[in-house]
Amino acid sequence: PAPRALPAALALTLNPLARRVIAGQAEKQVAKRARREHYPAPYAILELWKRHDGNALAPARSDPASIVSLVRSPTTRNLIRVFQLQERLKALGKEGEAAFSRVHVVGAGTMGGDIAAVCALRGLTVTLQDQSAERLAPAMARAAKLFGERLKDPRRVRDAADRLIPDVAGDGVAKADVVIEAIFENVEAKRSLFAAVEKRAKPDAILATNTSSIPLEEIASALADPSRLVGLHFFNPVARMMLVEVVVGATTRASLVAPAAAFVRQIDRLPLPVKSAPGFLVNRVLAPYLMAAMRAVDEGIAPETVDEAALAFGMPMGPIELADTVGLDICVAVGRLLGANAEPPRELMKRVEAGELGKKSGRGFYRWESGKPVKAAAGTPPAGLAERLVGPYVDEAKAALAQGIVADADLVDAGAIFGTGFAPFRGGPLHYAASR
C-alpha cells in the first residue's frame, strides 16, 4: 500500500522520547486499577511498546516483560484457576433444563428493586410488588438508569422498561415461574408473606427468599409444602456482583437446586449451592475479616492505614470502607448472628449509637461525599497487619468447608472470589493458605 502520513498525535508515538512520556502517563492510569506486584501484565505491555515497538518476542526470556516470565508467574497460574472456577459455577447452572420467562419480586427496596431490574435487563418479564406506587417509584428510576447505561440503544432501553411492571396488588404471583421475596429481615413478616404467596403461585413455581441471615427452615415452616422454599441470596450492588448463593435448607427439595441454579445462569449470574447456616458462606467468611479490621481501629490504627494493608494484600476495597458501604448497623447485626459471645468493636458501636451508619447516612468511619469516602493519607501499615486481617477470613473459610457448607474447597474459593472480591491473583483463601 502507498505510504500515508500519520496525524501529528500518532506521529509522536514513533519518537522514543515521546513514547517514554506517554508510557509513563499510561502507567499512572494503570496503577489506579492494579498494582505491579499483583498484576504484572499491563505493565509488561507498556514496557514492550516503549522498548521493543510492541514486539512481545523481543525481550530476553529472563526479562520481567517477556512472555516466559509472565506465563511462569503465580498471578498467571492463579488467574487461570479463577477462570476455571468461574466455568465450574457456570456448569452448575446447566444441570437444570428449565427455562423461565416471568419473575415476580416482592419488595422494591435497594435489593429487591435491583434484582427485578437485572431480571428485566436479561429479557424476563418482571412484576415488582410493594405496598404503594410511591415505594415502587425509586426502584423504577434506578432500573431506568441501569437500562440506559447497559443497553445504550433507546429501543432496547424502552423494551427493557416495558418488561418491568409495577404491581402493587401482587397479581403477577399467579403467572410467575419464579417468586423472589426481598423484604426486610423479619422472620414473621417473611413467614406471613410466603403463606399468602403459596396459595396464589403456580404449583411448579420456584419460591425463593433473598434473606441473608434467617435460616430457611424458620421461614419454610409457614408453607403447606416447606420443601418448595429455596434461597437466592444476591449481593449488593446487584448489577455488579456476579455471585448468587443458592441456599438449600434442611427441608428444601433436592430437585429444586438445579432449576434454581439454571435461573441464576439465565440472568447471567454465577450460582453457588450452599447449605442453610448462619451467614451461609460469603457473610460468614467476611464478618471475621471486617471485625478484625475494626478491632485494629480500636487499637488506634487509622482506618486509612487498615484499608491500605488490605489493598496491599490485593483486596479490591479496604475492609473499613467496605463496612461503611455495607452499613455499620448491618455489620453489628451480622456480627451478633455469627459471634454472639464476642464483644463488638468499640468504635463500631460508638458510631452506630450516634447514627453514623456509613455511606447511607453520609458518615461512618469515613465522611462520604457524592458516594465516595473522604480519606486522609494512609500511614505505613504495621508489620503483620495484612496477615492479621486475612487470617480470620481464611480460618472461617476452612471451618465452613469442614462443616460442609459448600461441597469442596474449590467452591469455597469461588464463593470468596466472586462474592467478596478476595484477591483473585491469589487464587482464593484456601488456595492461598495451601500455597503458603
N, C-alpha and C positions, 0 to 999 in steps of 0.2 A: 504493500500500500504506500501511497505517497506520504512523505513526512508531513506532520502537522505541527503547528505552533501551539504550545501549551498556554493556557491562561496564566497570568502573572503569578497568582497564588500557587498554582500547581508547579510552575517552573521553580519556585523557591525550594520545593522538596527535593530537587536534584542537587542543591547546594549542600555540601557536607556540614557547614557551619549552621545553616538554617535548619537542617534536618535535626541536629542535636538540640536546638532550641525547641523545635516542635515536639520532639520525643520527650523532652523534659516536661513540657506543659501537659502532654498526654499522660505521662506517668503520674503527675499530681492528681489528675482526674481518676485514674485507676486506683490510686492509693485511698481515695474516699470510699471505694467499694470493696477492696480486697488488699490485704497485707502481703508483701512479697514473700515473707516466710511461710505464709499459709497457702497462697496460690501463685506459684512462680510463672505459670504460662503467659499471662498477659504482659508481664514484664519482659519475658523472653521474646515475645512477638515484637515489642518495641526495640529491643536490642538487635534483633535480626534485621529490622528495617533500617536502623541507624547505622549499623556497622557492615551489613552484608547485602544491602539492597533488597532485603526480604527473602533471600535465599536460605531456606531452612536447613540445607545440607552443607552450608559453608563452614560453620564453626567446627572446631575440633570436638571429638567425642566427649572430652572431659569438660568442655565449656558448659557453664550452667544454662546457657541458652540453647544448647544442642538438643535435638530430638531424643538422643540416647539418654541424656541427663534427665529430661522431663519424664520420659516413659518409666525410668527407673525410680522416680521419686515416690515416697509414701503417699503424697497427695494424689497422684495419678491412680495408684492401686486402690486407694480408698474411695475415690470418686467413681471408679468403675464398679466398686462394690455397691455404692449408693444407687447407681443406675440399675444394678441387678436387683437390689431390694425394691426399688420402685416397680420394676417389671413383675416382681413376685406379687406385690399388692394389687397390681392391675389384673393379674391372672386370677386372683381370688374373686374378682367381680365377674369373671367369665364362667364360673361354675353354675350360676343361676341363669336360666334361659328366658326369664320373664322380661317383657318389655312394658314400660309404663308410659302412660300418656297424660294422666291427670293427678295432681297433688293438691291436698288441702292442708294448709298450715294454720294452726291456732296460736295466736299471739303475734302481734305486729311490733314488738319491741325491736331492739337492735338485732338480736339473734334471729328471731322469727321472721322479721321483715327481710333480712338479708338472705336467709335460707330460701324464702319464696322468690326473691329476685334472681338468685342463682339458678333455681329450677326453671324459671321462665326464660332466662338467658339461654339455657341449654335446650329449649324447644318444647318444654312441657307446658300444659295449660294449668295454671295455678289459681286457686281461690285462697284469699288471705282473710282470716277472720279475727276480729277483735270486738270490744264492747260497743264501739261507736265509730262513725266516719272520721271524727276528729283524731282518734287514736291511730287510724289507718293512714292518715294523710302524710305524716313524716316518712313512713316506710315506702309509700308510693313515690315520694320525692327522691329518696335515696336510690330507689330502683331505677328511676328515670335517668339519674346521673350515671349510674353504673352502665346502663344500656348505651348511653351516649359515648362513654369512654371506651367501651369494649367493641361496639358494633360499627361505629362511625357512620355507616350508610343510613340516612334518615328513614328509608323504607324499612330496613331491618330493625331499627330502633322502635319505629311505630308498631311493627308486628310483635316485638317482644313486650311492649307496653300493653298491647291488646290481650296478650296471653296472661297477664297478671290482673286478676279480677277482685276488687274489694267485695267482701262477703260478710256483712255484719250478722246476718241471720244464720250463717253456717250451712247454707243449702248445699254447698259443694261437697260436704261429707259424703252424701249418698252416692256421688258419682266417682269419688276419688279412688285411685289404685293404691295410694299411699297417704296416710294421715299422719302429720307430724305435729306433736304438741311442743310448744316453745314458750310456755307461760312462766311466771315467776316460780322460784324454788320453794314450793309449799306442798307437802305431800297430800294434804286433804283436798286442796284445790285440784291437783292433778288427778287424784282418785275420782273426784266428782266429775271432772271433765271426761275422763275415759269411760266411765259408766254410761254417760249420755251418748258419747261418740259411738260406742259399741252397738247401741241399739239402732243407729242410723246408717252405719257403714256397711259396705258390701261384705258378704261373708269371707271373700278371699282377699280383702284389702289388708295391707300391712299397717298395723297400728304402732307408731313409733314415738318415743319420748326423747327430747333433747336434754334431759336432765344431766347435770354434771356432778351431782353429789348424792342424790337419793337412790338407794338400792331399788332395782326394778321390781323385786318381789313385793315391796311395800305398795307400789303403785298398781301392780298387776292384780293384787288381791281384790280390787274393786270390780274386776271384769268377771262376767259369767264364764268366760274361757280365758284364764290367765296366760295360757300358752301363746296367745296371739300377740303379746306385747314384746317388742324388741327396742333396744336403744339405738338411736342415731345421734351420736354426740359430735356436733360440729364445733369448730374453734373460731374465735374472733381474731381478726376480721374474716368473716366467712368467704368473702370474694377472693381473698388471697391465700388462706390456709387450705392446703390440699388434703390433709388427713381428715377422715371421719371414723370415729370409733364405733364399730357395730357391736353393741353391748348385749351379751347373752345372759339372761337371768336364770336362776335355778328352775323356773317354771317355763322358760321360753322354749317353744317348739324348735327342735334342732333343724327341721326342714326350712325354717324361716331365714336362716343365716345366709344361704346362697342367694335367694332373691333380694334380700336387703343389701347385700354386697353388690349385686348387679345394679340395683337402683343407684347406689353411690357412684359406680362407674359411669352410669348413664348421664349423670350430671357432672362428669369429668372430675371426680374426686377419688381419693385412694382409700379403700376400705381396710380397716384393721379389726378383725374379730377379737374381742376382749371379754373376759368374764365380769359379771357384775360384782364389784367390790368397791370399797370406799376410794374415790378418786380414779377408778378404772386404771389405766396405765399412765396417761400423759400427766394428769394433775397430780397423780401420786408421786411421780419422779420429780416433778417441777417444784412441788411445795417445799421439800427439804432444802433445795438449792436456793430458793428465794428467802427462806428463813435464815439460812447460814449467812446470806448477804446482809440481811437486816441486822443480824446479831453483830456483824463486823462494824456496822454503823453505830450500834450501841456502844462499842468499844472506842469510838472516837475516830474511826477511819471515815474520811469524807465519802459521800455517796458517789461522787465522780471518780474517785480512786478505786472504789469497789467495782464500779462498772468497767473501768479501764482494765482491771485484772481479768475480767471475763472476756472482754473484747480481744485482749492479747492472747487469751487461750483459743479464741476462734468463734465465740458465740456471736450471733448476728446483732444482739442487743444486750446491754448490761442488765443484770438482774434487778437493780433498783429502778431503772427506767421501765423495765418490764412490769414490775409490781405496780408502779404508778399507772401504767397503761391498762393493766387488768382491773385495777381498782383495789385500794387498800382494804376496804371493807370485805371484798371478796377474798383477799388473802387471809384475813382473820378467820372468815367462815371456813375456808378450806383447811387452814392450819388446825382449827379445832376439830374438824372432821377426821383428819388423819393423825393428829397427835394430841389427843385430849389431855394428856398428862403434862405436856410441855408448856412452860410459861411463854406466852407470846413475846416477841421482841418489844422492848420498852418504847423505842422511837416509833414503831409501827402503831402501838396502842395510843400513844400521845397524839399522833396525827389524826387517827380515826376519831378519837374523842373530841377533837377540835373541829371535826367536819372536813378535814383536809384529806380527801379520798383519792387524790391523784389527778389524772388527766381530766376525768369527767367533772371535777369540781374546780379545776384551774390551779390547784395546789396540792401537793403531796410531799414526797421527799424533794421534788423539784417544783418550781413555778412553771406553769405551762402557758405558752402564748402561741396563738394560731396553730394549735395542735402539736407544738413541739416543745420539748423541755428546755428551760433556760439553765445552762450548766456553767459552773466555774471551771477553770483549768484543772485537769486531773493531776494529782501528785503521782510520784513513783510508787506503784503497789509494793507493799512489804513482801519480802521473800516468802513463798509458800502460800500466798493468799489465793491464787487461782486454784491450787490443789485443794485448799480448804473449802472453797465454794463447790467445786466439781465432785469432791469426794462423797458427800451425802447423796448427790444425784446418782452416782454410779452404784453406791450401796443399795439405794432404793430400787434401781433397775435390776440388780441381782436378786433382791428379795421378791420382786414382782415375778421374775422368771421362776424362782424356786416355788412360789405359791401357785404357779400355773395360770396367772392372769392372762398371759398370751401363750401361744403354742411352743415357741422356741426363741433362742437368743437373737436370731436374725430379725424376727418380728419385733422384739423389744427395741433393737437398734433402729429399725424402720420407723417405729412409732415415735422414738425420741427425735430423730432427724426431721421427719415430716410434720410432727406435731408440736415440737418445741424449738426446732432450729438448731439442735445440738450440732456443733461444728462438723459440717459434712466431710471436710477433708480428713477428719479423724476416724470416720467410718462407723460412728455410733458409740455409746458409752461402754457397752460390754466389749466391743471390738477394741476400743481404746484401752480398757483395763487389761485385756489379754495381751495386747501388743507391748505393754509396759513390762 
